[in-house]
Amino acid sequence: MQTIENAYICGKLNILVKKFIQNTIQSQKIFYRYFRRKGLKRFFKENVLESDGSNETKAKSIALGFFIGLSPFWGFHSFLAITLSVYFKLNKLLTFMSSQVTFPPLIPLIIFLSMMVGAPFVANTANLQDQAFDLEFIKNNLTQYIIGSFILSISCSLIFGFISYFILEKFNPSPKK
């Protein structure tokens, strides 16, 4: 009886994971179509340099997007990016754009980096050599992944926030008072 219930739960979980992956890929496809249509130069000019807000607000938007994109809230990145950018009165498009750092080819790298960063902060460190990064591995090392993911997202958001601020100041200096 117990195995039937476990099989049922695993089947439901498998369906939810498939729907989650489809929704994530669909939201990223919409963004990439929009980005491809404009091109990098035009997109940067129209949506970054000429957008409303100060350079500080734009840099905060980018930092928030990187924080959300690298955080372990898989499946909620788009929702969190828009919701928090509205709450903090930041640039919604820049936040959403920078939260899309987790596109499918980079996901294994992000998981690996999160595991590496989280390793010094947990007692039972996972051996990352000759390891398959599948759902079972993540489930067994969830604490290490979550801690590493938050540390990675905070540090990357700070780094990319400062870098974007200095780039924006160079290309679009704010008026001196």
Backbone hydrogen bonds, N-H to C=O, Kabsch-Sander energy under -0.5 kcal/mol:
donor,donor_aa,acceptor,acceptor_aa,energy
5,E,1,M,-1.9
6,N,2,Q,-2.3
7,A,3,T,-2.5
8,Y,4,I,-2.3
9,I,5,E,-2.5
10,C,6,N,-2.7
11,G,7,A,-2.3
12,K,8,Y,-2.3
13,L,9,I,-2.7
14,N,10,C,-2.4
15,I,11,G,-2.0
16,L,12,K,-2.3
17,V,13,L,-2.5
18,K,14,N,-2.1
19,K,15,I,-2.3
20,F,16,L,-2.5
21,I,17,V,-2.4
22,Q,18,K,-2.2
23,N,19,K,-2.5
24,T,20,F,-2.3
25,I,21,I,-2.4
26,Q,22,Q,-2.2
27,S,23,N,-2.2
28,Q,24,T,-1.8
29,K,25,I,-2.2
30,I,26,Q,-1.8
31,F,27,S,-1.6
32,Y,28,Q,-2.6
33,R,29,K,-2.3
34,Y,30,I,-1.9
35,F,31,F,-2.5
36,R,32,Y,-2.9
37,R,33,R,-2.1
38,K,34,Y,-1.4
39,G,35,F,-2.3
43,F,39,G,-2.4
44,F,40,L,-2.7
45,K,41,K,-2.3
46,E,42,R,-2.9
47,N,43,F,-2.6
48,V,44,F,-1.3
49,L,44,F,-2.2
50,E,45,K,-2.2
58,K,54,S,-2.2
59,A,55,N,-2.4
60,K,56,E,-2.3
61,S,57,T,-2.1
62,I,58,K,-2.2
63,A,59,A,-2.5
64,L,60,K,-2.6
65,G,61,S,-2.1
66,F,62,I,-2.3
67,F,63,A,-2.3
68,I,64,L,-2.5
69,G,65,G,-2.9
70,L,66,F,-1.9
71,S,67,F,-0.8
71,S,68,I,-0.6
74,W,72,P,-1.2
76,F,73,F,-2.2
80,L,76,F,-3.1
81,A,77,H,-2.7
82,I,78,S,-2.2
83,T,79,F,-2.5
84,L,80,L,-2.8
85,S,81,A,-1.8
86,V,82,I,-1.9
87,Y,83,T,-2.3
88,F,84,L,-2.7
89,K,86,V,-0.8
90,L,85,S,-3.2
92,K,90,L,-0.7
95,T,91,N,-2.1
96,F,92,K,-2.6
97,M,93,L,-3.0
98,S,94,L,-2.4
99,S,95,T,-1.3
100,Q,96,F,-0.6
100,Q,97,M,-1.0
101,V,98,S,-0.7
102,T,99,S,-0.7
103,F,101,V,-0.9
106,L,103,F,-2.2
107,I,103,F,-0.7
107,I,104,P,-0.8
110,I,106,L,-2.5
111,I,107,I,-2.5
112,F,108,P,-2.5
113,L,109,L,-2.8
114,S,110,I,-2.4
115,M,111,I,-2.3
116,M,112,F,-2.3
117,V,113,L,-2.7
118,G,114,S,-2.1
119,A,115,M,-1.0
121,F,118,G,-1.4
122,V,119,A,-1.2
125,T,123,A,-1.1
128,L,126,A,-0.6
131,Q,128,L,-0.8
133,F,131,Q,-0.6
134,D,132,A,-1.9
138,I,134,D,-2.1
139,K,135,L,-2.4
140,N,136,E,-2.0
141,N,137,F,-1.2
142,L,139,K,-0.8
145,Y,141,N,-2.1
146,I,142,L,-2.8
147,I,143,T,-2.5
148,G,144,Q,-2.2
149,S,145,Y,-2.6
150,F,146,I,-2.3
151,I,147,I,-2.2
152,L,148,G,-2.7
153,S,149,S,-2.5
154,I,150,F,-2.3
155,S,151,I,-2.5
156,C,152,L,-2.5
157,S,153,S,-2.0
158,L,154,I,-2.1
159,I,155,S,-2.4
160,F,156,C,-2.9
161,G,157,S,-1.9
162,F,158,L,-2.3
163,I,159,I,-2.5
164,S,160,F,-2.4
165,Y,161,G,-1.9
166,F,162,F,-2.3
167,I,163,I,-2.3
168,L,164,S,-2.7
169,E,165,Y,-2.4
170,K,166,F,-1.5
171,F,167,I,-2.4
172,N,168,L,-2.8
